[in-house]
Amino acid sequence: MAKNAGDDSARDVVEKAQREGKAGRGPWARLVLFLRQVLDELGKVVTPTRKELVNYTLVVLVFVLIMMAFVSVLDLFFGWGVSWVFGDGRSLFG
């Protein structure tokens, strides 16, 4: 399995946190350590460009529309099946 540089840095952060946790620090020191780690992780966040954001939004909207259509078709057919088994079953839409 290939190793990423991010795996090593994440492992280093975890090992450092474990060492510092075993040092028997108080609750305030642990809170400060946690906040420092949160800020370090937030520094790694990459903000998408406007073009990427629009592209991602369109992909999500198209996917949601496709899933809505799929679920609607299933609902129609299951409703028709239930109507056929338990009701009059005369039509698919009525």
JOGI-V647498 format. One line per field, one symbol per residue. phi: phi as a letter, one per 20 degrees, with the letter a starting at -180 (. if undefined). psi: psi as a letter, one per 40 degrees, with the letter a starting at -180 (. if undefined). burial: + if it has 16 or more other ideal C-beta (glycine too) atoms within 10 Angstrom, else -. A space follows every 10 residues. Layout:
phi: ???
psi: ???
burial: ???
This chain:
phi: .fdeffffff ffffffffff fffmffffff ffffffffff fffefdefff ffffffffff ffffffffff ffffffffff fffffdcemf bfdd
psi: hihidddddd dddddddddd deefiidddd dddddddddd ddeehhhiid dddddddddd dddddddddd dddddddddd dddddeadfd ide.
burial: ---------- ---------- ---------- ---------- ---------- ---------- ---------- ---------+ ---------- ----
